[in-house]
Amino acid sequence: MTDRVTTEGQAAAMAQLAERVRGQVFFSGDPGYDGERAGFQLSGAHRPEVVVGAASAADVQVAVEFAAGRGWPVSVQATGHGFARPVTAGVLISTRRMSDVRVDPGARTAWVGAGVRWQQVIDAAAVHGLAPLSGSLPEVGAVSYSLGGGIGLLARRYGYAADQVRRLELVTADGRLRTVTPESEPDLFWALRGGGGNFGVVTGMEVGLVPVARLYGGGLYFDADPAILDGWLRWTTSVPEEMTSAVLLIPFPDVPEVPDPLRGRRIAHVQLAYAGDADAGEEVIAPLRDLGVCLMDTVRDMAYAESAAVFDDPSDPHSYQGTNAFLREAAGAAETIVAQLRSELPLIVGLRHLGGALSRPPQVPSAVGHRDARYLLSVLSPADGLDPDLLRTAHDGVLDAMRAWATGGMSLNFQFGPAGPARIPSGYAPGDYERLVELKKQVDPACLFRGSNTIPDTALGTAPALVSAAEEQE
């Protein structure tokens, strides 16, 4: 194992990097180090030896070469929404400065830099009456979201965000900047879309845009009664593909920050996004209004640029932990799901309706798996001040309770906490994980890239680079 940066060697290493990097370089203890390593997720803090604030693909190449030459692992952060484990070793590449967005309205495409957030793409595309396949929180990084699959507000109509990726630029472990397309590198193109950050650092991507300017959507809030959830489940069996929806079961605390109708209650928040005109959308939604007393109703016609209002996810950095499981069916599960809210811990349980375009294979195959799932079950908790092991046990208990309906697969996009080597294969379809492992051996045999929920060293049969204590315990 290569020694970590020492006080004596730090100045020389800093000078070597600084003279080649157009962005900024931070070593532990430097001014600006804490700000550069910070992200949206506050459960744990990144503490690498070096943070490279990359301003270009060339900066990423320099950072990868620097790490590879020392046997250090490389991790990447754009916004920090989805990392599962704090980085405690090696080089962290911060891509937030790589924020270029270019829209080609004629081709209906956008070029998206590595640090771009979805809202930037949404705003640039809206000028032309177009939209990307962004998620419920537009402040999430577009690249990492798409590499994990991406189940967004238009998912049942247009599929996974990964399905709209046309081209990627990637720095691999050998320091090369590659242009990856279905023609140039078909295996790598397949793997990157759904395979996450296993194969290098994506410095930019081209995505297709869809002709959507407005949505009819928002939230209906009911008491979390099994009858409400059961009614939503029955409703999902007949809605058109233009309707993408979810239900979030939330035990709201009795605090002034919570709206009066919801304060201190267990709530079923039905989240709705209809990709069509308001009249047609209202006709589809109407049966839900008859399920019970609606405590709050935020459904309206809106510009797609306002799409964050549909799920109304928290936009301020905070500490959280969660996991998920794909379900083959959910009929008869309402009582079991709602019962999970009886926990003394703050468990937020969600169901997303899948199917439609999500169930169909894309024109160009990808590593996104489990397309036959009907729903995605998630469980999430605010984690500030809570024992992470206790939360993990509670979350696993929710998954165990739903085992009869589960496919055995999970989504890496919704895994907020380390999945561990034993569960990572379940993020892919049978046979695809083995194919990803073989490609990882070819492209990154030393397992240089060690982000959240990546293929572990043990699968490659290689000794790890510098690792954290948490990784050594897994």
PEDA-V768571 format. One record per residue. N is the residue number from 1. RES is the residue in three letters. PHI is phi in whole degrees, -180 to 180 (none if undefined). D_FIRST is the distance of its C-alpha to the first C-alpha in Angstrom with 2 decimals. Layout:
n=N res=RES phi=PHI d_first=D_FIRST
n=N res=RES phi=PHI d_first=D_FIRST
This chain:
n=1 res=MET phi=none d_first=0.00
n=2 res=THR phi=-71 d_first=3.81
n=3 res=ASP phi=-63 d_first=6.40
n=4 res=ARG phi=-72 d_first=8.93
n=5 res=VAL phi=-62 d_first=12.29
n=6 res=THR phi=-101 d_first=14.31
n=7 res=THR phi=-57 d_first=18.08
n=8 res=GLU phi=-68 d_first=18.50
n=9 res=GLY phi=-90 d_first=16.44
n=10 res=GLN phi=-66 d_first=17.70
n=11 res=ALA phi=-62 d_first=21.06
n=12 res=ALA phi=-68 d_first=19.93
n=13 res=ALA phi=-65 d_first=17.56
n=14 res=MET phi=-62 d_first=20.45
n=15 res=ALA phi=-63 d_first=22.93
n=16 res=GLN phi=-62 d_first=21.09
n=17 res=LEU phi=-73 d_first=21.02
n=18 res=ALA phi=-60 d_first=24.42
n=19 res=GLU phi=-74 d_first=26.28
n=20 res=ARG phi=-109 d_first=25.39
n=21 res=VAL phi=-96 d_first=25.60
n=22 res=ARG phi=-78 d_first=29.17
n=23 res=GLY phi=-80 d_first=28.36
n=24 res=GLN phi=-131 d_first=26.58
n=25 res=VAL phi=-125 d_first=23.13
n=26 res=PHE phi=-130 d_first=22.33
n=27 res=PHE phi=-104 d_first=19.70
n=28 res=SER phi=-52 d_first=19.77
n=29 res=GLY phi=95 d_first=23.06
n=30 res=ASP phi=-73 d_first=24.73
n=31 res=PRO phi=-58 d_first=28.22
n=32 res=GLY phi=92 d_first=28.16
n=33 res=TYR phi=-61 d_first=24.62
n=34 res=ASP phi=-64 d_first=26.13
n=35 res=GLY phi=-67 d_first=28.67
n=36 res=GLU phi=-73 d_first=26.34
n=37 res=ARG phi=-85 d_first=24.00
n=38 res=ALA phi=-74 d_first=27.09
n=39 res=GLY phi=-146 d_first=28.59
n=40 res=PHE phi=-66 d_first=31.45
n=41 res=GLN phi=-79 d_first=29.68
n=42 res=LEU phi=-104 d_first=29.60
n=43 res=SER phi=-79 d_first=28.08
n=44 res=GLY phi=84 d_first=24.86
n=45 res=ALA phi=-131 d_first=23.53
n=46 res=HIS phi=-64 d_first=20.70
n=47 res=ARG phi=-139 d_first=18.50
n=48 res=PRO phi=-76 d_first=15.82
n=49 res=GLU phi=-65 d_first=14.66
n=50 res=VAL phi=-136 d_first=16.90
n=51 res=VAL phi=-117 d_first=19.97
n=52 res=VAL phi=-104 d_first=21.60
n=53 res=GLY phi=-84 d_first=25.25
n=54 res=ALA phi=-73 d_first=25.96
n=55 res=ALA phi=-109 d_first=29.59
n=56 res=SER phi=-161 d_first=29.50
n=57 res=ALA phi=-62 d_first=27.82
n=58 res=ALA phi=-62 d_first=26.93
n=59 res=ASP phi=-63 d_first=25.00
n=60 res=VAL phi=-63 d_first=23.02
n=61 res=GLN phi=-60 d_first=22.28
n=62 res=VAL phi=-61 d_first=21.05
n=63 res=ALA phi=-64 d_first=18.76
n=64 res=VAL phi=-65 d_first=17.29
n=65 res=GLU phi=-61 d_first=16.88
n=66 res=PHE phi=-61 d_first=15.27
n=67 res=ALA phi=-68 d_first=12.60
n=68 res=ALA phi=-62 d_first=12.16
n=69 res=GLY phi=-67 d_first=11.89
n=70 res=ARG phi=-112 d_first=8.83
n=71 res=GLY phi=72 d_first=7.11
n=72 res=TRP phi=-96 d_first=8.68
n=73 res=PRO phi=-74 d_first=11.21
n=74 res=VAL phi=-120 d_first=14.87
n=75 res=SER phi=-126 d_first=17.78
n=76 res=VAL phi=-131 d_first=21.42
n=77 res=GLN phi=-141 d_first=24.35
n=78 res=ALA phi=-103 d_first=27.99
n=79 res=THR phi=-110 d_first=30.08
n=80 res=GLY phi=78 d_first=27.84
n=81 res=HIS phi=-76 d_first=30.46
n=82 res=GLY phi=-112 d_first=28.51
n=83 res=PHE phi=-69 d_first=24.96
n=84 res=ALA phi=-96 d_first=24.36
n=85 res=ARG phi=-145 d_first=21.34
n=86 res=PRO phi=-62 d_first=20.31
n=87 res=VAL phi=-83 d_first=17.26
n=88 res=THR phi=-122 d_first=15.14
n=89 res=ALA phi=-155 d_first=12.03
n=90 res=GLY phi=78 d_first=11.65
n=91 res=VAL phi=-116 d_first=14.95
n=92 res=LEU phi=-104 d_first=18.26
n=93 res=ILE phi=-97 d_first=20.96
n=94 res=SER phi=-94 d_first=24.38
n=95 res=THR phi=-104 d_first=27.10
n=96 res=ARG phi=-60 d_first=30.17
n=97 res=ARG phi=-77 d_first=31.52
n=98 res=MET phi=-88 d_first=31.77
n=99 res=SER phi=-115 d_first=35.08
n=100 res=ASP phi=-76 d_first=37.32
n=101 res=VAL phi=-130 d_first=39.87
n=102 res=ARG phi=-131 d_first=42.44
n=103 res=VAL phi=-104 d_first=45.11
n=104 res=ASP phi=-110 d_first=47.15
n=105 res=PRO phi=-65 d_first=50.16
n=106 res=GLY phi=-66 d_first=51.73
n=107 res=ALA phi=-86 d_first=48.77
n=108 res=ARG phi=56 d_first=47.99
n=109 res=THR phi=-136 d_first=44.33
n=110 res=ALA phi=-137 d_first=41.98
n=111 res=TRP phi=-94 d_first=38.94
n=112 res=VAL phi=-124 d_first=36.44
n=113 res=GLY phi=-70 d_first=33.58
n=114 res=ALA phi=-62 d_first=30.20
n=115 res=GLY phi=-101 d_first=31.10
n=116 res=VAL phi=-73 d_first=34.68
n=117 res=ARG phi=-93 d_first=36.18
n=118 res=TRP phi=-59 d_first=38.80
n=119 res=GLN phi=-61 d_first=41.60
n=120 res=GLN phi=-63 d_first=41.27
n=121 res=VAL phi=-70 d_first=41.78
n=122 res=ILE phi=-57 d_first=44.58
n=123 res=ASP phi=-66 d_first=46.43
n=124 res=ALA phi=-69 d_first=46.13
n=125 res=ALA phi=-78 d_first=47.28
n=126 res=ALA phi=-61 d_first=50.09
n=127 res=VAL phi=-57 d_first=52.05
n=128 res=HIS phi=-107 d_first=52.57
n=129 res=GLY phi=70 d_first=53.29
n=130 res=LEU phi=-121 d_first=49.93
n=131 res=ALA phi=-149 d_first=47.02
n=132 res=PRO phi=-87 d_first=43.41
n=133 res=LEU phi=-87 d_first=42.29
n=134 res=SER phi=-80 d_first=40.81
n=135 res=GLY phi=-97 d_first=40.08
n=136 res=SER phi=-69 d_first=41.78
n=137 res=LEU phi=-117 d_first=39.99
n=138 res=PRO phi=-67 d_first=40.20
n=139 res=GLU phi=-82 d_first=37.69
n=140 res=VAL phi=-73 d_first=34.83
n=141 res=GLY phi=-66 d_first=32.77
n=142 res=ALA phi=-68 d_first=34.44
n=143 res=VAL phi=-68 d_first=31.49
n=144 res=SER phi=-62 d_first=29.27
n=145 res=TYR phi=-59 d_first=32.49
n=146 res=SER phi=-72 d_first=33.53
n=147 res=LEU phi=-64 d_first=30.24
n=148 res=GLY phi=-86 d_first=30.59
n=149 res=GLY phi=123 d_first=34.22
n=150 res=GLY phi=88 d_first=36.30
n=151 res=ILE phi=-106 d_first=39.41
n=152 res=GLY phi=-111 d_first=41.67
n=153 res=LEU phi=-72 d_first=45.26
n=154 res=LEU phi=-111 d_first=46.61
n=155 res=ALA phi=-63 d_first=44.56
n=156 res=ARG phi=-72 d_first=47.46
n=157 res=ARG phi=-89 d_first=49.33
n=158 res=TYR phi=-124 d_first=46.61
n=159 res=GLY phi=92 d_first=43.58
n=160 res=TYR phi=-71 d_first=39.89
n=161 res=ALA phi=-58 d_first=38.60
n=162 res=ALA phi=-60 d_first=36.29
n=163 res=ASP phi=-69 d_first=39.53
n=164 res=GLN phi=-98 d_first=40.56
n=165 res=VAL phi=-74 d_first=37.47
n=166 res=ARG phi=-105 d_first=38.73
n=167 res=ARG phi=-159 d_first=35.99
n=168 res=LEU phi=-135 d_first=32.44
n=169 res=GLU phi=-108 d_first=30.35
n=170 res=LEU phi=-141 d_first=26.66
n=171 res=VAL phi=-97 d_first=23.60
n=172 res=THR phi=-96 d_first=21.32
n=173 res=ALA phi=-61 d_first=17.70
n=174 res=ASP phi=-85 d_first=19.14
n=175 res=GLY phi=83 d_first=20.70
n=176 res=ARG phi=-77 d_first=24.17
n=177 res=LEU phi=-98 d_first=26.80
n=178 res=ARG phi=-108 d_first=28.70
n=179 res=THR phi=-98 d_first=32.09
n=180 res=VAL phi=-111 d_first=32.14
n=181 res=THR phi=-133 d_first=35.60
n=182 res=PRO phi=-61 d_first=37.26
n=183 res=GLU phi=-88 d_first=38.40
n=184 res=SER phi=-78 d_first=35.43
n=185 res=GLU phi=-143 d_first=32.59
n=186 res=PRO phi=-59 d_first=34.27
n=187 res=ASP phi=-66 d_first=31.37
n=188 res=LEU phi=-68 d_first=29.11
n=189 res=PHE phi=-64 d_first=32.14
n=190 res=TRP phi=-60 d_first=32.76
n=191 res=ALA phi=-72 d_first=29.22
n=192 res=LEU phi=-64 d_first=28.82
n=193 res=ARG phi=-87 d_first=32.04
n=194 res=GLY phi=116 d_first=31.10
n=195 res=GLY phi=-92 d_first=27.51
n=196 res=GLY phi=66 d_first=26.16
n=197 res=GLY phi=-92 d_first=23.07
n=198 res=ASN phi=-76 d_first=21.25
n=199 res=PHE phi=-117 d_first=21.82
n=200 res=GLY phi=152 d_first=21.37
n=201 res=VAL phi=-109 d_first=22.95
n=202 res=VAL phi=-75 d_first=26.74
n=203 res=THR phi=-98 d_first=28.38
n=204 res=GLY phi=179 d_first=31.91
n=205 res=MET phi=-150 d_first=34.21
n=206 res=GLU phi=-104 d_first=37.88
n=207 res=VAL phi=-125 d_first=39.65
n=208 res=GLY phi=-78 d_first=43.19
n=209 res=LEU phi=-111 d_first=45.57
n=210 res=VAL phi=-118 d_first=48.44
n=211 res=PRO phi=-80 d_first=52.02
n=212 res=VAL phi=-127 d_first=51.92
n=213 res=ALA phi=-112 d_first=53.27
n=214 res=ARG phi=-137 d_first=54.27
n=215 res=LEU phi=-129 d_first=53.57
n=216 res=TYR phi=-111 d_first=55.77
n=217 res=GLY phi=-168 d_first=53.54
n=218 res=GLY phi=145 d_first=52.48
n=219 res=GLY phi=-129 d_first=52.55
n=220 res=LEU phi=-113 d_first=55.02
n=221 res=TYR phi=-115 d_first=54.47
n=222 res=PHE phi=-126 d_first=55.98
n=223 res=ASP phi=-64 d_first=55.67
n=224 res=ALA phi=-78 d_first=53.00
n=225 res=ASP phi=-99 d_first=55.52
n=226 res=PRO phi=-54 d_first=54.69
n=227 res=ALA phi=-65 d_first=57.74
n=228 res=ILE phi=-66 d_first=56.22
n=229 res=LEU phi=-65 d_first=53.00
n=230 res=ASP phi=-64 d_first=55.04
n=231 res=GLY phi=-65 d_first=57.30
n=232 res=TRP phi=-64 d_first=54.42
n=233 res=LEU phi=-61 d_first=53.01
n=234 res=ARG phi=-65 d_first=56.45
n=235 res=TRP phi=-62 d_first=56.83
n=236 res=THR phi=-66 d_first=53.59
n=237 res=THR phi=-73 d_first=55.04
n=238 res=SER phi=-130 d_first=57.60
n=239 res=VAL phi=-79 d_first=56.28
n=240 res=PRO phi=-72 d_first=55.91
n=241 res=GLU phi=-66 d_first=52.59
n=242 res=GLU phi=-66 d_first=53.26
n=243 res=MET phi=-98 d_first=52.58
n=244 res=THR phi=-112 d_first=49.00
n=245 res=SER phi=-148 d_first=48.86
n=246 res=ALA phi=-156 d_first=46.97
n=247 res=VAL phi=-129 d_first=47.79
n=248 res=LEU phi=-118 d_first=45.80
n=249 res=LEU phi=-96 d_first=46.88
n=250 res=ILE phi=-127 d_first=46.29
n=251 res=PRO phi=-87 d_first=47.28
n=252 res=PHE phi=-73 d_first=48.26
n=253 res=PRO phi=-75 d_first=48.39
n=254 res=ASP phi=-91 d_first=51.67
n=255 res=VAL phi=-132 d_first=50.67
n=256 res=PRO phi=-61 d_first=52.50
n=257 res=GLU phi=-69 d_first=49.83
n=258 res=VAL phi=-87 d_first=50.72
n=259 res=PRO phi=-54 d_first=53.91
n=260 res=ASP phi=-50 d_first=56.92
n=261 res=PRO phi=-65 d_first=57.55
n=262 res=LEU phi=-108 d_first=54.03
n=263 res=ARG phi=-63 d_first=53.47
n=264 res=GLY phi=72 d_first=52.75
n=265 res=ARG phi=-120 d_first=53.17
n=266 res=ARG phi=-91 d_first=51.15
n=267 res=ILE phi=-118 d_first=51.39
n=268 res=ALA phi=-103 d_first=51.10
n=269 res=HIS phi=-96 d_first=50.18
n=270 res=VAL phi=-88 d_first=51.17
n=271 res=GLN phi=-107 d_first=49.42
n=272 res=LEU phi=-130 d_first=51.31
n=273 res=ALA phi=-141 d_first=50.86
n=274 res=TYR phi=-107 d_first=53.62
n=275 res=ALA phi=-88 d_first=53.26
n=276 res=GLY phi=-175 d_first=56.98
n=277 res=ASP phi=-77 d_first=60.02
n=278 res=ALA phi=-63 d_first=60.82
n=279 res=ASP phi=-63 d_first=63.93
n=280 res=ALA phi=-66 d_first=62.21
n=281 res=GLY phi=-64 d_first=59.24
n=282 res=GLU phi=-65 d_first=61.59
n=283 res=GLU phi=-64 d_first=63.33
n=284 res=VAL phi=-69 d_first=60.07
n=285 res=ILE phi=-77 d_first=59.05
n=286 res=ALA phi=-47 d_first=62.54
n=287 res=PRO phi=-60 d_first=62.16
n=288 res=LEU phi=-69 d_first=59.30
n=289 res=ARG phi=-68 d_first=61.62
n=290 res=ASP phi=-92 d_first=63.84
n=291 res=LEU phi=-74 d_first=61.19
n=292 res=GLY phi=173 d_first=61.96
n=293 res=VAL phi=-73 d_first=62.37
n=294 res=CYS phi=-87 d_first=60.08
n=295 res=LEU phi=-79 d_first=58.89
n=296 res=MET phi=-149 d_first=57.51
n=297 res=ASP phi=-138 d_first=57.78
n=298 res=THR phi=-113 d_first=55.80
n=299 res=VAL phi=-71 d_first=56.42
n=300 res=ARG phi=-162 d_first=57.77
n=301 res=ASP phi=-76 d_first=57.83
n=302 res=MET phi=-147 d_first=55.05
n=303 res=ALA phi=-67 d_first=53.49
n=304 res=TYR phi=-60 d_first=50.13
n=305 res=ALA phi=-63 d_first=48.73
n=306 res=GLU phi=-98 d_first=49.53
n=307 res=SER phi=-62 d_first=47.68
n=308 res=ALA phi=-60 d_first=45.46
n=309 res=ALA phi=-71 d_first=48.63
n=310 res=VAL phi=-65 d_first=48.64
n=311 res=PHE phi=-87 d_first=45.81
n=312 res=ASP phi=54 d_first=45.93
n=313 res=ASP phi=-69 d_first=42.28
n=314 res=PRO phi=-60 d_first=41.06
n=315 res=SER phi=-106 d_first=39.99
n=316 res=ASP phi=-94 d_first=38.56
n=317 res=PRO phi=-54 d_first=34.90
n=318 res=HIS phi=-158 d_first=34.60
n=319 res=SER phi=-101 d_first=32.54
n=320 res=TYR phi=-153 d_first=32.88
n=321 res=GLN phi=-149 d_first=31.51
n=322 res=GLY phi=-166 d_first=32.85
n=323 res=THR phi=-152 d_first=32.79
n=324 res=ASN phi=-161 d_first=35.21
n=325 res=ALA phi=-157 d_first=36.78
n=326 res=PHE phi=-77 d_first=39.01
n=327 res=LEU phi=-116 d_first=42.51
n=328 res=ARG phi=-79 d_first=44.81
n=329 res=GLU phi=-162 d_first=47.77
n=330 res=ALA phi=-139 d_first=48.68
n=331 res=ALA phi=-59 d_first=52.40
n=332 res=GLY phi=83 d_first=53.27
n=333 res=ALA phi=-97 d_first=50.02
n=334 res=ALA phi=-58 d_first=51.44
n=335 res=GLU phi=-62 d_first=52.29
n=336 res=THR phi=-65 d_first=48.87
n=337 res=ILE phi=-68 d_first=47.05
n=338 res=VAL phi=-64 d_first=49.26
n=339 res=ALA phi=-61 d_first=48.95
n=340 res=GLN phi=-65 d_first=45.27
n=341 res=LEU phi=-73 d_first=46.50
n=342 res=ARG phi=-76 d_first=47.91
n=343 res=SER phi=-60 d_first=44.52
n=344 res=GLU phi=-72 d_first=44.32
n=345 res=LEU phi=-86 d_first=41.08
n=346 res=PRO phi=-78 d_first=41.41
n=347 res=LEU phi=-100 d_first=40.89
n=348 res=ILE phi=-106 d_first=41.73
n=349 res=VAL phi=-109 d_first=42.37
n=350 res=GLY phi=-128 d_first=42.92
n=351 res=LEU phi=-131 d_first=44.25
n=352 res=ARG phi=-111 d_first=44.10
n=353 res=HIS phi=-81 d_first=46.62
n=354 res=LEU phi=-105 d_first=45.12
n=355 res=GLY phi=80 d_first=47.03
n=356 res=GLY phi=62 d_first=48.99
n=357 res=ALA phi=-64 d_first=46.95
n=358 res=LEU phi=-64 d_first=43.72
n=359 res=SER phi=-86 d_first=44.88
n=360 res=ARG phi=-98 d_first=45.52
n=361 res=PRO phi=-66 d_first=43.00
n=362 res=PRO phi=-72 d_first=42.45
n=363 res=GLN phi=-60 d_first=43.95
n=364 res=VAL phi=-111 d_first=40.52
n=365 res=PRO phi=-56 d_first=38.42
n=366 res=SER phi=-140 d_first=35.27
n=367 res=ALA phi=-86 d_first=32.63
n=368 res=VAL phi=-67 d_first=34.53
n=369 res=GLY phi=-112 d_first=35.66
n=370 res=HIS phi=60 d_first=38.17
n=371 res=ARG phi=-72 d_first=40.99
n=372 res=ASP phi=-87 d_first=43.52
n=373 res=ALA phi=-67 d_first=42.78
n=374 res=ARG phi=-95 d_first=45.75
n=375 res=TYR phi=-144 d_first=44.10
n=376 res=LEU phi=-119 d_first=40.78
n=377 res=LEU phi=-93 d_first=40.59
n=378 res=SER phi=-131 d_first=38.36
n=379 res=VAL phi=-136 d_first=37.94
n=380 res=LEU phi=-138 d_first=36.68
n=381 res=SER phi=-140 d_first=36.85
n=382 res=PRO phi=-63 d_first=36.63
n=383 res=ALA phi=-111 d_first=33.81
n=384 res=ASP phi=-62 d_first=34.36
n=385 res=GLY phi=80 d_first=34.71
n=386 res=LEU phi=-105 d_first=34.41
n=387 res=ASP phi=-69 d_first=32.06
n=388 res=PRO phi=-61 d_first=29.77
n=389 res=ASP phi=-67 d_first=29.82
n=390 res=LEU phi=-66 d_first=33.60
n=391 res=LEU phi=-64 d_first=33.82
n=392 res=ARG phi=-61 d_first=31.63
n=393 res=THR phi=-63 d_first=33.94
n=394 res=ALA phi=-66 d_first=36.98
n=395 res=HIS phi=-66 d_first=35.77
n=396 res=ASP phi=-62 d_first=35.02
n=397 res=GLY phi=-65 d_first=38.55
n=398 res=VAL phi=-65 d_first=40.01
n=399 res=LEU phi=-64 d_first=38.31
n=400 res=ASP phi=-63 d_first=39.54
n=401 res=ALA phi=-65 d_first=43.04
n=402 res=MET phi=-102 d_first=43.00
n=403 res=ARG phi=-59 d_first=41.68
n=404 res=ALA phi=-66 d_first=45.11
n=405 res=TRP phi=-104 d_first=45.06
n=406 res=ALA phi=-84 d_first=41.40
n=407 res=THR phi=-86 d_first=40.15
n=408 res=GLY phi=96 d_first=36.78
n=409 res=GLY phi=-107 d_first=35.03
n=410 res=MET phi=-141 d_first=33.59
n=411 res=SER phi=-104 d_first=33.09
n=412 res=LEU phi=-68 d_first=29.64
n=413 res=ASN phi=-64 d_first=31.61
n=414 res=PHE phi=-113 d_first=32.93
n=415 res=GLN phi=-101 d_first=29.91
n=416 res=PHE phi=-102 d_first=29.34
n=417 res=GLY phi=146 d_first=26.69
n=418 res=PRO phi=-62 d_first=23.79
n=419 res=ALA phi=-75 d_first=25.40
n=420 res=GLY phi=84 d_first=22.73
n=421 res=PRO phi=-57 d_first=21.79
n=422 res=ALA phi=-71 d_first=25.13
n=423 res=ARG phi=-100 d_first=27.28
n=424 res=ILE phi=-56 d_first=25.70
n=425 res=PRO phi=-57 d_first=27.56
n=426 res=SER phi=-72 d_first=30.80
n=427 res=GLY phi=-78 d_first=30.49
n=428 res=TYR phi=-130 d_first=31.64
n=429 res=ALA phi=-71 d_first=34.62
n=430 res=PRO phi=-53 d_first=34.52
n=431 res=GLY phi=91 d_first=32.90
n=432 res=ASP phi=-73 d_first=31.39
n=433 res=TYR phi=-63 d_first=28.08
n=434 res=GLU phi=-62 d_first=27.64
n=435 res=ARG phi=-65 d_first=28.58
n=436 res=LEU phi=-66 d_first=26.03
n=437 res=VAL phi=-62 d_first=23.23
n=438 res=GLU phi=-62 d_first=24.39
n=439 res=LEU phi=-70 d_first=24.50
n=440 res=LYS phi=-60 d_first=21.01
n=441 res=LYS phi=-61 d_first=19.83
n=442 res=GLN phi=-79 d_first=21.81
n=443 res=VAL phi=-91 d_first=21.06
n=444 res=ASP phi=-141 d_first=17.48
n=445 res=PRO phi=-64 d_first=15.98
n=446 res=ALA phi=-88 d_first=12.29
n=447 res=CYS phi=54 d_first=13.61
n=448 res=LEU phi=-65 d_first=12.99
n=449 res=PHE phi=-90 d_first=16.03
n=450 res=ARG phi=-133 d_first=15.71
n=451 res=GLY phi=-83 d_first=19.00
n=452 res=SER phi=-75 d_first=21.48
n=453 res=ASN phi=56 d_first=22.43
n=454 res=THR phi=-88 d_first=20.61
n=455 res=ILE phi=-60 d_first=20.12
n=456 res=PRO phi=-78 d_first=17.27
n=457 res=ASP phi=-57 d_first=14.49
n=458 res=THR phi=-61 d_first=16.65
n=459 res=ALA phi=-72 d_first=19.48
n=460 res=LEU phi=-92 d_first=17.66
n=461 res=GLY phi=73 d_first=16.40
n=462 res=THR phi=-120 d_first=12.84
n=463 res=ALA phi=-75 d_first=9.49
n=464 res=PRO phi=-70 d_first=8.81
n=465 res=ALA phi=-75 d_first=6.80
n=466 res=LEU phi=-54 d_first=6.60
n=467 res=VAL phi=-126 d_first=9.70
n=468 res=SER phi=-87 d_first=12.70
n=469 res=ALA phi=-62 d_first=14.46
n=470 res=ALA phi=-63 d_first=17.17
n=471 res=GLU phi=-68 d_first=15.18
n=472 res=GLU phi=-67 d_first=13.84
n=473 res=GLN phi=-82 d_first=17.56
n=474 res=GLU phi=-76 d_first=18.92
